[in-house]
Amino acid sequence: MPVPITLDFSLRQGDFTLEIHEQVEARVVALFGPSGSGKTSVLESIAGLRSPDRGVIRIGSRTLYDVEGGVDVPPHERNVGYVPQDLALFPHMNVTRNILYGAGSTPDVGRAAALEQILSLLELRPLLERGVSDLSGGERQRVAIARALTTSPLLLLLDEPLTALDSGLRARILPYLERIRDELATPMVYVSHDEAEVCAMADWVVELELGRATRSGPRLGDS
Amino acid sequence: MTGDTLGIAWRTVSLAALATLVMLPPGIALAWVLARRRFPGRAMLETLVSLPLVLPPVATGLILIWLFGRRGPLGGVLEGFGIEVMFTWRAVVLAMAVMGLPLLVRATRAGFEQVDRRYEEIAATLGASPVRVFLTISLPLAKRGVLAGALLGFSRALGEFGATIMVAGALPSTRTIAVAIYSYTETGQEAAAMTMLAVSASIAFGALLLSNRFATGS
C-alpha cells in the first residue's frame, strides 16, 4: 500500500548543503544519483542519525521531525529500519542475536509469526547459528535486512543494498527485496545509483545531484 | 615466608581487588563520558581525573585527609553514619582507588574510542535506548579496554604507597606490601623486606602480563 512520505528539509554539513522538498505517496521511493549527491544523508536524517537545520520529516501520519513544531523523535523511538551500506552487523553477536536485536524482549504471537515470515522470505534458517564473520557478502546483506525488518518498521531504508555484490549475487538478492516489497508491504526508501535496480524496485524516483533534487517522478528520466 | 608476610600479602591483594571493584563503576562512566560526549568543562574533568597520575602521591593523600578526615566535608558525613575512614582498611581502599582510577580511565576510554560509533547508531535505529546501547554494544565491544584498565588500576593499587601511608599509616592492621617494605627497611629487618619485595614483584609481574595480553589481544 502506498504511504504518504514528506521529506521537506535542509541539512548543512561543512560546505555541503542538502535541500530536499518532496511529498510523495509510494511503496518504494528511490533516491537516485551519483555518490556525493546526498542520498545517504537523506536516509540518516530519516533515521534520526543526523539533525536537519530546518524542515519536516513525516511518514504516513507520524511526524519524526518538525523544527517549528519542536518535534525531533530520538532514533530509538522512530521505528525506522535502516540498512546502511556498510551493514554494521554487530561483530560480537551471532546471526540469531543480530536478527533478534530489535525484536524486543517480549515476543508476542504476532511478532513470532512476522519473524517466521522474515526468516523464510530471506532464507536465513541455515545461517542462524553462524558468526557474522563467517558469512558471504550476500548472506551478510540478508542478515542486515532481516535485522531491520524484525522491528516491524514503519519504513525500511536501504542504502545501496546491492552495490557491494557482484552481478551474479545482485540478481539473486534483488528478488528478496521484491518479496519484501510485495509480501511484507513495508514501504521503503531505496538509495541506488544503478538504473536497473531503481527500475525494478521503485514506484517513485527522486534524482539527486549535489544535494538538490533535479527531477522527481514515477520513473527514471532519460538522461 | 612467615604468617605475617602472608597476612600482609593477602591483605594487599584483597584490598587492591576491592579498590578495583570500587573504581570500576565511576571509572567506566568517566571513560565513556570522555570518549563519547562533548560538553563544557570536559577538559577540566579530563585534567581532574588524571591529576593523581602527576601529583606526588603524598599530596593526593593530603587532599584525601582534608576530604575524609573527621572535620572534612565527606569524613564528617560518613562519621554521622558511624563509618570511620582514616587509619582503617577503608582508607587503604580509598587511597588505592583514587590512585588507580586515572589508569583505569585511560585504558577504558581508549577501549570505548575504538568502538565504531556505527554499531551504536544502528543499535539505536533498532529501538535500543541509550542505556541498552551502552550495555549491549559499547561495553561488550570495549571489553578488552575495560579489562586492561581494571588490571592496570589493580596493579597500581597493589603498589600504592604515598597516599596510603598518609591516610592509613603503617599500623599492623592497615599495612600493605609497599608500606611493609618501607617499615621493614627503616627498622633494619632486611630479610623480611626482601621477602616482601619478592612477593610484590611476582604479583605485579603477573598482573601486568595479563593486562598486556588483554590490551593486545594475543
Boltz contact constraints between the chains, C-beta under 6 A:
constraints:
  - contact:
      token1: [A, 47]
      token2: [B, 125]
      max_distance: 6.0
  - contact:
      token1: [A, 49]
      token2: [B, 121]
      max_distance: 6.0
  - contact:
      token1: [A, 75]
      token2: [B, 124]
      max_distance: 6.0
  - contact:
      token1: [A, 75]
      token2: [B, 125]
      max_distance: 6.0
  - contact:
      token1: [A, 76]
      token2: [B, 124]
      max_distance: 6.0
  - contact:
      token1: [A, 76]
      token2: [B, 127]
      max_distance: 6.0
  - contact:
      token1: [A, 76]
      token2: [B, 128]
      max_distance: 6.0
  - contact:
      token1: [A, 76]
      token2: [B, 129]
      max_distance: 6.0
  - contact:
      token1: [A, 82]
      token2: [B, 125]
      max_distance: 6.0
  - contact:
      token1: [A, 88]
      token2: [B, 118]
      max_distance: 6.0
  - contact:
      token1: [A, 88]
      token2: [B, 119]
      max_distance: 6.0
  - contact:
      token1: [A, 88]
      token2: [B, 122]
      max_distance: 6.0
  - contact:
      token1: [A, 90]
      token2: [B, 119]
      max_distance: 6.0
  - contact:
      token1: [A, 92]
      token2: [B, 140]
      max_distance: 6.0
  - contact:
      token1: [A, 101]
      token2: [B, 126]
      max_distance: 6.0
  - contact:
      token1: [A, 102]
      token2: [B, 126]
      max_distance: 6.0
  - contact:
      token1: [A, 102]
      token2: [B, 127]
      max_distance: 6.0
  - contact:
      token1: [A, 151]
      token2: [B, 126]
      max_distance: 6.0
  - contact:
      token1: [A, 151]
      token2: [B, 127]
      max_distance: 6.0
